[in-house]
Amino acid sequence: MKVISGKLKGRNIKGFDIVGTRPTMDRVKESIFSMIQDSINNSVCLDLFAGSGNLGIESLSNGALTVYFNDYNKKCIQIIRENLENFNVINNSIITNMDYLEALNFYKNKGIKFDVVFLDPPYKKRIINKILEVLEKNNLLNDDALVICEMMENEEYLSNILSLYKERSYGDKIVKIYKCFEKNVK
């Protein structure tokens, strides 16, 4: 697993073999970042189910100001920290080790809003719609924010502020990108 673009291009990311994770394949990551490239520079990003930190690190490599990395697995947190220190981008990163709902509540209480959110939860849980609802309800998205969702089965989401922006299939994986269009969601 490598950083595919930006200032860290070609660097190896540790953690492709962490038990219980399934890193985004490089070809899928490359496609995602080609679709969202214009939104990454100077952005605040959230990698909610970070695993090795693959997607957040790619964001930092492409000019994100800050990336929030969250994972419930302590081994993942250790690997994320090692990767960020090895790439010398730890100062642009905030790492939390929480359940996803606990993390979203933490960000809400801190008044943090995101420009780009990566959601790649365990597929069997089918929780993407629940997470999207929490992002909206807790006003965690800036105007024109993008939410990138990776899933195995198609999950439809109806929203007052998020519209399906782009959708791609990669074998049995579906990537949906939603865009936030409404300001000051309550």
N, C-alpha and C positions, 0 to 999 in steps of 0.2 A: 504494500500500500504506500503510495507516494503522493506528495503534493504535486498537482498537475499544472498549476499556473501561478503567476505572480512572483513576488520576490523570493519565495521559498521553493520555487519549482524544482522538482527532482529530489527533494529531501525525503528520506524514508520516515514514515509514521509508524511508531511502535503500536502494538495492540490489536493487530488483525486477528489474533488467536485467543482473545479473551473469551472464556466460557460464558455462554449466554448472550453474546452479541453477534450481530451480522453486519459487518461494515459495508457501507455503500460501495459498490464496485466502482473502479476508476472510470469506466466508460459511462456509467450512470451519473457519477459526480461531474464528469466533464460536460455532459449534456445539461445537467442542472445549472452549472455555473455559466454556461454559454447563454442560457435563457435569462439569468438574473444578473449578469455581469454589471449592467449599468446601475444596479441598486446597491452594490456592495461597498464601493468606495465611500469612506466617511460615515459608515452606518454603525448602528448598535445592533448586534445580532444575539440570538438565543439559540443554542444547540441543546434542546431540552432533554433528549435521551442521547447524550453525547458519546457514550461508548469510549472509543479511543480519542475522540476529539476531532476526527477526520474532517467533518464539514465546517466546524468552527475554525480549525487551523487553515483550511482552504480560504475561508473568509478573511482571516487576518493576513494571509499571503497576498490577497487581492485588495488590501487597503481598508478593511473594516477598522473603525476606531477602537471599539471594544466588543469582545465576545464573552457572553455569559455561558459557561459550560455547566450543565447539570447532569448528574447521573446518580442513581440510587446505589449502584454497585461500588463498593470501596476500592476494589481492584481497578476499575475504570478510572476512578478519581486519581489514583496513584499514577497510572499510565498517562492520563491527560497532563498532569503536573510535570512528569518527566519530559513529555513531548514539548510542552510549552517552554520549559527551561532549556531544553536542547536547541530549540529554534530561537531562543532569546526574545520571545513574545509574551512572557508571563506578565509583564507590566500592562499589557492591553487586555488582560483576561481576568475574569472573576469566576471562581470555581465553587459550585455548591454541591453538596452531597445530600440530596433530599428526594423524597417521593415527588413525582411531577406536580401533584396538586399542592403540596406543601411549598414547592419551589415557586409556583405561579402566585400563590398567596404572599410569599416573601417578597417577590418582585413588586407586586401591587402595593404592599405596605411601604416599600422603599420609594414608590413613585417612579419606577423604571418603566420606560416604554421602548418598544423595539421597532426597528425598521425591517428586519429580516428574522424570521423564526423558522428553524428546521425541526420538523416532527417526524421521527422515525421510531415510533414506539414498537414494543413487541406486537407483531401482527395479530396474534390470537386474541388479544385483549379488545380489539376493535374500539379504541378510545379516541380516535382522532376527532370525531364530532364533539365529544365531551370537552376535549382540550380547546377546540375552536370556540365553543360556547364560553368557556372560562376566559379566554383571551379577550373576547368581545365584552363580556359582562364586567370584567375588571379593568377595562380601558387600558390594555397593555400594548396596543398597537398605535404607532404614529400614522399620520396620513400617508397614503400610498405604500404602506407596509406590505411586504410579501410574506406569505406563510407557505412553506414548501412541505408537502405531506407525502411520505412514502408509505405505500400499502400494498398488500397482496390482492385484496378483493376490493372492488369498487365500493366506496362509501360516498353517498351523496350528502351534501351539506347545503342547507338553505339558510340564508343569513340576510340581515338587514344592512350589513356593512361590508361583507366579504363577497366578492364575485370571483367565479372561476376564471382565471386569467390564462392559464396554459395547462395542458394535460398531455402526458406522454406515457406510452407503455414500453417496457423493456422486458420481454419474455413474460414472466408471471408477476413482475413488479409494475405498479402504477405509480406515477408521480403526478400529483396535482399541485398547482401553484395558485393560491388565492391572493387577491389584491384587496387591500382595504381602501374604500372610497369615501367614507364619511368621517368628518372631523368630530372630535369630542364626543365619543360614544359614552353613553351612560349605562 
